Amino acid sequence: MAQKLTQRYTTTTYPQPTVNNFASPIVDASMLAVVAGTFVYVGATEVIPEEWEDPEHKWKKFFALISGIVTIFAITQYTMTLEM
C-alpha cells in the first residue's frame, strides 16, 4: 500500500512557478541585474574590506581575489561564445 502511494505521488509532476511564467523577459533581466548588483555591492563593501583588515596572509588573499576575478571573467567569455 505504501509503495502505491509513493509511486502515485512521485510520478505526478506539477509545473513549478517561476518569474518567466508571470513576467516579461525585461522584468526577469531587471530582477537578475538588481540581485547581482546587490551581491557585488555587499561583497565589495562588507566582505573584502573586512578580510583586508588582518595583515596575515595578505598575498594569499590578494591572489585568491585576483584568481576569482579571472575565473569569473573566463566563464563569462566562454558562455558568450556558446550563445553566438
C-alpha positions in Angstrom: 0.0 0.0 0.0 2.8 2.5 0.9 4.6 1.7 -2.3 1.4 2.5 -4.3 1.1 5.9 -2.6 4.8 6.7 -3.2 4.6 5.8 -6.8 1.4 7.8 -7.2 2.9 11.0 -5.8 6.4 10.7 -7.2 5.2 10.1 -10.8 3.0 13.2 -10.9 4.8 16.3 -11.8 3.5 19.8 -11.3 4.8 22.9 -13.1 6.9 25.0 -10.8 6.0 28.7 -10.8 8.9 30.9 -12.0 9.3 34.5 -12.8 9.3 33.6 -16.5 5.8 32.3 -16.2 4.4 35.6 -15.0 6.6 38.4 -16.3 8.2 39.5 -19.5 11.9 38.9 -20.2 12.7 42.6 -19.4 11.4 42.1 -15.9 13.4 38.9 -15.5 16.6 40.6 -16.7 16.0 43.6 -14.4 15.5 41.5 -11.4 18.6 39.5 -12.2 20.6 42.7 -12.6 19.4 44.1 -9.2 20.2 40.8 -7.4 23.6 40.5 -9.0 24.4 44.2 -8.3 23.4 43.8 -4.6 25.6 40.7 -4.3 28.6 42.6 -5.7 27.9 45.6 -3.6 27.7 43.6 -0.4 30.9 41.8 -1.3 32.8 44.9 -2.2 31.7 46.9 0.9 31.5 44.3 3.6 33.4 41.2 3.0 36.5 42.3 1.1 37.5 45.2 3.4 36.9 43.0 6.5 39.3 40.4 5.1 42.0 43.0 4.3 42.0 44.4 7.9 44.1 41.5 9.0 47.6 41.7 7.5 48.2 37.9 7.9 48.3 36.0 4.6 47.9 39.2 2.6 49.5 37.8 -0.6 47.4 34.7 -0.5 44.2 36.8 -0.1 45.3 39.0 -3.0 46.0 36.1 -5.3 42.7 34.4 -4.3 40.8 37.6 -5.1 42.6 38.0 -8.5 42.0 34.4 -9.4 38.3 34.7 -8.5 38.0 37.7 -10.8 39.9 36.0 -13.6 37.8 32.9 -13.2 34.5 34.8 -13.5 35.8 36.7 -16.5 36.8 33.4 -18.2 33.4 31.9 -17.5 31.7 34.9 -18.9 33.8 34.8 -22.1 33.2 31.1 -22.5 29.4 31.4 -22.1 29.3 34.3 -24.6 30.9 32.1 -27.2 28.2 29.5 -26.6 25.4 32.0 -27.4 26.7 33.1 -30.8 
